[in-house]
Structures are given as structure tokens and as C-alpha cells.
Amino acid sequence: MKKVDWILAVSLCGLLIIGFLSVYSASYNWTTPLWKKQVIWIILGLLGMIASSFINLHTLKRNSLLIYISSLLLLIAVLFMPPTRNIHAWFTIGGISFQPSELAKLAVIIMLAGCLCDKDEMDSRSLILPTSIICGIPTLLIISQPDIGTSLSFISIFFVMLYLAPIKKIPFLSLLVLIGTGGICLLVFSLLKFEYGLSSSLVLLSLTSIITFLFIIFASLVYFTRNKKVWFLFIVSVFAVFLSLSASCVLKPYQEKRLIVFLKPSIDPLGAGYNITQSKIAIGGGGLKGMGFLKGAQSHLGFLPERRTDFIFSVWAEEFGFVGSITLLFFYGLLVFRGLEIAEKASDKFSRLLGAGISTMIAISLFINVGITLSILPATGIPLPFVSYGGSSLLINMTGVGLLLAIKRKKN
């Protein structure tokens, strides 16, 4: 019993119980209730967690390239599968679905940990390109499915692991500026395109205004920091502006609409904005203590869409209120911080980066999912770890927890 990590055990059990109750509530009155399948996935996940906790981490590191290539082959193969809700993201065999992008998350973390652990600060310039390729290939494959939500988690994992690696910060900041500036400008150009159309005069005016604003920001940074290398970040940000302008011209209509609805939900309350509107009604309707188990109006009257997966947090918040939501977030906090603590105390760099990557994978999925339900992020679709219905996410996340236990066991 002394070897049991009680913090991980309590937080994981709490999340699995909440997940079971939420899935049961979301589907108990269906013709084929999903909670029975969820119990099977939980049992398989526990077995996967136990098995992965005994993995030899040196062997895992040696086979990181094989695991990574295997995940890429699965991501390529799934593009040729019949689409589910217009997305080529699942293999379906005998009524059982598997989402290879979930496996790819863990594969990328293992590969990045193996790549970064043997490098020092002198390797930083030669390190950015290979690690960007490692993360970029699966990200592009997932975007082509298309699955924007999952691709965002890959980018977040990449930045956290790169930040923790002993590299010089200018290349890292360049990537951060590229993604941050590009993302914000993509929202701006998408909204302008929807409202006014991207005429040549409007494009020229927008580019001039944005680049002037960026010049003022970076010129001020150069003045106060006395570091001329900051001008390189300005060049990167200008490149990001033009890149986002190009991206806004090739976005598919439904992707563009999701971005616009994020900024202005009122433009399509019964279409693209419907999911977010109903989610906010459900969460707000829960109040302090909630409506009670199996008594959620939005979910049981059929107003809340995708309530067993992407919007399962809304189901829980409606029935158990603010108190239940804080309890859920508390369990996540325990799990993530314990994972980071295990990573910090790891006996080698590979284990440290692996633990940090797994903790980030769980934390960023939580942030994106809850952020979507609260309308602070664009609706992209990503499961809530350990809570949403589905086997792929549950199995991979619990395997990740098992690897955290393996890191702790190796240290001991």
C-alpha cells in the first residue's frame, strides 16, 4: 500500500466516477445506453494503465521512432476511411471506433522527449527544425481530416516541451510569436472577410494598420531591452500576418464560420452558434448547486448537442452546478500538478520531459474543452479527458497516467 500514489489514485478515481455519472446522465434514456460501453472502456483503461506502469523507459526511448512512425501510418490510413460527421478521424471495426490522433499525441510526446533529452543549449538552432517537423507532420495530417481541436493540443504540447528543454529562448520565442500573431490575425481577417469581403483596398489598409501596430510594439521592446535581436521577432510577426491572410482565404466555410461565431455568436444563433449558446444556457442554469442528477433540462430535453463527448462538461455543470464544476477542476488540478511533480523529480531528462508532456496533454485538453463550453475559445471539438464518452481518449490518457507511475517507480 505504501507504493500506491494516493494523489494520482484519488484524482483519477474522482474523474472516472464523474465521467461515468455524466455519460450515464447523458444517455440513460437512449435505446442503447452508452454507460455500459463506458464501463468496459474504464476497465480496459485501468488494465492499460497497470501495464504501462511497468514499461521499461529505456526500452520506450529506444523504440520512440518506431512508435512515432506507426502513429503517422495510422494517421495517413485513416484519411482513406469513410467520414464520420464529415471528418476522416476514426477507424470503425465491428461497431468499435478508434481515433489514431489520440495515439499520435502520446507518440509525439515520446518522440520529442527522446529527441530533446540528449541536447544541450548549443544545439538550439539545429534543434528547432527537427522538433518542428516531428510535431508538424502529424499536426498537418490531423488538420487535413479536418480536426482543428486536436491539432491545437499538438502545438501546445510542442511549445511546453520545447520550453522545458535547455535551448536558447530567441528561436523558441520566434515560434511563439509566429503562432500567437498568426492565430489572432486569422480571427481578424476571417471576421473582415465575413463582414465586408477581402477587397484589395481593405486588405492593404488592414495590413498597414496591423504591421504599424506591431512595429510600435517591437520598437518599444528594443528601446527598453536594448536587445536588437527583438527585431527578428518583428520580422517573424510580419511573416505570421501574411501567413494568416493566406490561411483565411483557404479556410473551409464551416471552419471560417466557427471562428466568426466565436467572435460574434449572435450572427447565427440557430446554426453555427447554436452549440455554444445551448452550452452556456446549461452551465448558467446549473447555478450554485445544480438541478440535480438526471434533472438537467438542456441535456434531457435534447437542446444540448454532443452532450456525451464535446459538451459533457455542460451536462455535469447543469446537474451539479458551480460546486460540482469546482470539484471536477480540483481533481484535474491534483492530477496535473502531481504529474508535473513526478516529472520534476524524475531521475533523467527523458523521464522529466515525458512526464511534463503527458501532464500538458491532459491539461491542454481540459483547457480547450472547458474553454469551448464557456465560449472563451472557438468551437473545435475535443474530448474532456477521463470524462467524455469514448475509448480512444480514455485509453491513451490512462496509459499516460501509467507512464507517470513508471517514471515514479524508476526514480524509487
N, C-alpha and C positions, 0 to 999 in steps of 0.2 A: 504493500500500500504506500510505502514511502516513495516509490518510484513514480507514482501517479502524479501528473502535473494537474493539480486541482483547479488552478485558474483556467487552464485550457479546457479541462473537463466540464467545469460548471458553465462556462460561457458557451461552449459548443452544445451542451445538452439544452441550455436555455433557448438557443436559437433553433435547434431542431424541434423542440416542443412547440415554439411559436410558429414555426413553419408548418408543422403538422396541423395545428389548430386552424391556421389561416387557410390552408389548402382544403381542409375538411369543410370549413365555413363557406368557402367559395364554390364548392361543388357537391355538397352533401345531398342536394335535391336533384342532381342530374341523373339521367338514365344510367350512366356508368360513372359512379363517383370516382374521383381521381385520388382520394386519400389512400385507397388500398394499394395503388401503384406506388404512391409516395412512401408508404411503409417499406415496401420492397427496396426502393432506392436508398432509403436510410440504412437498411440492413447491409446492402451491398457497399454503401459508402463507408460504414463502420469497418467492414472487412478490408476495404481498400486502405483505409487509414491505418489499421493494425499492420497490414502487410508492408506499407511504405515506411512505417516507423522502424522497420528492421533492415531497410535498404542500406547497403554499404555506400557511403557518399563518395568515396574514391572511385568505385565502380560506376556510379552515376555520372561523375565528372568525365571519366574516360569515354563513356557512351553518349555524351551530350550531343555530339554531331549526328549520330545515328538517330537519336530521338527527335532532333530538330528536323532532319531531312524527312523522316517518316511523317511528321506532322504537316510538312509542306506538301508531300504527295497526297495526303488526305484532303488538304485544302484545295488542291488542284482538281482532284477526283470529284469532290462534292459540287463543283461548278457544272458538272455534266449530269447531276441528279435532277429529277423533276422538282420544280419550285414549290415551296410551301409558303403561302401568302406572299407570292412574288419574290421570294428570297431563296437562293440556292445555298442553304446553310445546313441541311440535315441529310444524313443517311437514314433511310427507313427500311427496316427488315423485320417482317413479321409483326408489324404494329409497334415495334420498338424503334425510337428515333435516337440518333446520336449526332451531336454537334461538334465537329472536329475543331472549330475555333476555340472551344474551351480547352481542349488538349493542347492546342498551339500556344495558349497563354503560358502554361507550365513549361512547355518545351522551350519557348523563348527565354524564360527566366533561367532555366538550367543552362542554356547555351550562353547567355550573356554572363552569368556567374562564372562559367568556365573560361570565357574569353577575357573577362576583366580581372580575374583573381591573380593572374600572373604578370600583370602590367604594373609599371610604376609611372610617376609623373612625367618622366622623359619620353614616354611613349604616347603622350596625349594626342598629338597631331595625327599619328598613324592609327590611333585607336578609334577616333570619331567615325571614320568612313566604314570600317568593317562592322562595328556595332550598329551603325545606322542601317547597313544592309541586312544584318541579322534580324532587326526589328521591322525594317521597311518591307521586305518581301512578303511575310505573312500579313502585314497590315494592308498592303495593296491587294492581295488576294481576297481578304475579307471585305474590303471596300467594294470589290467587284461583285460580291454576292448579291446585292449590296447590304452590308451590315455596319452602319456607321458607329453605333454604340460600342460594339466590341472592339472596333479599331481604335477608339479613343482610349480604351483601357490599355492597349498595347503601347500607345505613345506615352501614357502616364508612367507605366512600369519602366519603360526605357529611360525616361528622364530621371526617375528616382534612383535607379541602379547606376546610371552614369554619374549622378551627383555624388553617390557614396563611394565611387571608385576614385583612386588617388590621381586625378587628372587636373590639368590646368583649367581654370574656370572660363577663360575667354571663348574657347571652342564650345564649351557647354552653354554659356550664355548666348552664343550665336544661335544655337539650335532653339533655345527657349524663346528668343526674340522672334525667330522665324515662325515658330508655331503660334505664339501668342498674337503677334501682329497680324499674321495671316488669318487666324480664326476670327479676330474682331473685324477685320476688313471684309472678310467673306460675308459676315452678317450685314454689314453696312451696304455692300454692293448688291446683295440679294434683295434687301428692302428697297433700295433705289430702283432696281430693275423692276420690281413688282409695282411700285407706286408710279414711276414716271417712264420706265423703259430706259435702257442704257444708250442714249443718243451720244454722238461723238462730243458734243459740247458739254453734256453733263459728266461724261467720263473725264474729260480734260479738267473741268472745274473740280471734280471730286479728287482726282489725283493731285492736282496742285494744292488743294487745301490740306489733304492728309500728309503729303510729303513736307509741306511747310511746317505743319504742326510737329512732325517727327524731327525735323531739323532743329526746331527751337528746343525740344526736349533733350536731344543728344548734345547740342551745342552747350546747353546749360550743364549737362553732366561732365563734359570735357572741361569746362571752366572751373567747376567746383572740385573735380577729382584730379585735375592736371594730368590726365591719362589720355594720350592721343589715340590709344587703341580703341577707345569708345567709338571713334569714327567708323571703325569696321562694323560695329553693331548697327550704326545708322545705315550703312550700305546694305547690310543683311535685311533690315526692316523695310527698306525701299524695294528690295527684291521680293519680299513677302507680300507687299502691296500689289505688285504686278502679278504675282502668282495667284493671289486670291481673286483678282479681277478676272483672270483666265478661268479659274475654277468656277466662278459664279456664272460663266457663260456655258459651262458644260454640265452643270447640275441637272439631274432629272427633275421634272416638275414636282413630284411628291416630296423630294428632298428639299427643294427650294421652299416649298410651302411650309414644311416643318420649321425651317429656320425663321420664316416670316411670322408664323403663328407664335413662335417663342417670343418675338418682339411685340407682336400685336395680336393676342388671342381673339380679340373681338372681331377680326375680319372674317373669320369662318367658324362661328361657334358650333355649328351643326356638322361641320366637315372635319378639316384638319385640326381645329381647336377643340373638338368635342371631347377627346380623351382627357386632355388636361383640365378642361372645365369640370367634368364629372369627378375627376380625381380630387380637385380642390374642394368641391362640394362635399365629397365623402369625408375627407380629412377634417374639414371645418365642422361638419355635422357631428363628429365624434366628441367634440368639446373636451372637458377635463377628464371624465371617467369613461366615455364611450357609451354607445347604445346598448351594449351587452352582446355576449356571444350568440351568434346566429341571428342577430336582430338588425344588422346593417341594412339600411334602406337602399342605398345606391347599388350595393352588390347584389342583394337578393331580389331586387325588382328589375335587375338586368340593365341598369343605366351605366354601370362601371365596366368598361371594356378590359379585356385581357386581365381579369382580376386574379387569375390563378398564377400569373407569371410577372409581367412587367409592372402591374399595378397592385401587387399583393400587399405592399405597404399600406396602400389606401384602405384595403379591406381591414387590416389589423387596426389602423388608426381610427377608423369609423366605429369599430366594435369595442375598442379598449381605450380610445381617447388619448389625451396627452400623456397620461400616466403610463399607458401601455407602450406608447411610442418611445418615451424616455427609457423604459425598461429594455426595449429592443435595442436601442442605441447604446445603452450601458453594456449589454452583453457583447455587442460588436467592439466597443471600446476596450473591454477586458481582453478579448481575443486578439485584437490587432496589437495592443501595447505589449501583451505577453509575447506575441510573435516577434516584435521588434526587440524586446529584452533578450529573448533567446538568441536572436541574430547578433546582437551587440556582444554577448558573452561567448560567442562561438569560438572554437579553437583554431580556425583557419579562415582565410579570406573567402574561399569558395562557399563555405557554410554561412559566413556572415552575409554575403551578397545573396545567396539563395534564400535565406530566411527573410531578409529585407524585401526581396522581390515577391515572395509569397504573401507577406503581410500587406504589401502595397496592392497586390492583385485583389485581395479581399476588401481592403479599404476603398479603393477607387471604384469597384463595382457597387459598393454601398453608396458612395457619394453620388455616382451618376444616377443610380436607380431612384434614390430618395429625392435627388435634385430634380429629376424629371417629374415625379409625382407632385412636387411642390411648385413646379413651373419656374424653377430658377435655372434650369438647363433645357435645351431643345429636346423634344421627344425623339429618342433614337431607338429605344428598346433594348434593355439589358436586364437579366435576371438578378434578383436580390439573393446574395449568397446564403446558402443553407435554409432559405425560407421559401423561395419561389418553387413552384412545381417543376419537375424535370430532372432527369437523371444525369445528363452530361455535366451541368454546372455543379450539382451536388457531389458527384463522384470526384471531379477534379479538385474542388475546394477541400474536400475531406482528405484526399490524397496529399494535398498541400499541407494540411494540418499534421498528417502523418510524417511528412518530411521535417516539419518543425520539431516533432518529437525525436526524429532520428538525429537532428543536429544537437539537441539537448543530450541525448544518450551518448553521442560521440564525445561530447565535452566531459561528461561524467566518467 
